């Protein structure tokens, strides 16, 4: 299901006491009736998709009734793959993306038993991280390390550049730091080296030269 257009408004439902309050989040200053209609329809399809994800996770024994994930990496990879497929048919504008990723936390007590009370940055959002990981084959992810390691890697802004991420993967595969704590010195060193650099203006050779200067 879907309607292949770019959504500019995200419908948000919240519990306030015993009542459910509906809000519409957007960077647009004035919302039209058409905007509201599109947001309502998008929310309906998204809830259907989340319910389907829950069924698949439960059927494959990746998720328990207490929201415990039997295999974190496999579960989040599946979630990310489904979300990417959904967004391929129901696109969200770049301006409204943050609203979308934040809202996902509130849609499934099974996937997220505890909803974060504070705003989560894009780099720390598990759904966004899962979306990025889903572009890699699961076997490749498993070879590198567990969910916690991948989550740590993608929490650094420097990893936004896929070339940096691929270089980090090669280093971790070479030196075998399999846990988050073991890999953290490398991740921090890379982040520090690239802190004031816009890597998008560097060609591949220039970027690799800077990465090879990293000591950890």
Buried (B, 14 or more C-beta within 10 A) or exposed (E): EBEEEEBBBBBBEEEEEEEEEEEBBBEBEEEEEEBBEBBEBBBEBBEEBBEEBBEBBEEEEBBEEEEEBEBBBBBBBBBBBBBBEBBEEBBBBEEBBBBBBBBBBBBBEBBBEEEEEEEBEEBEBBBBBBBBBBEBEBEEBBEBBBBBBBBBBBBBBBBBBEBBBEBBBEBBEEEEBEEBEBBBEBBEBBBEBBEEBEBEEBEEEEBBEBBEEBEB
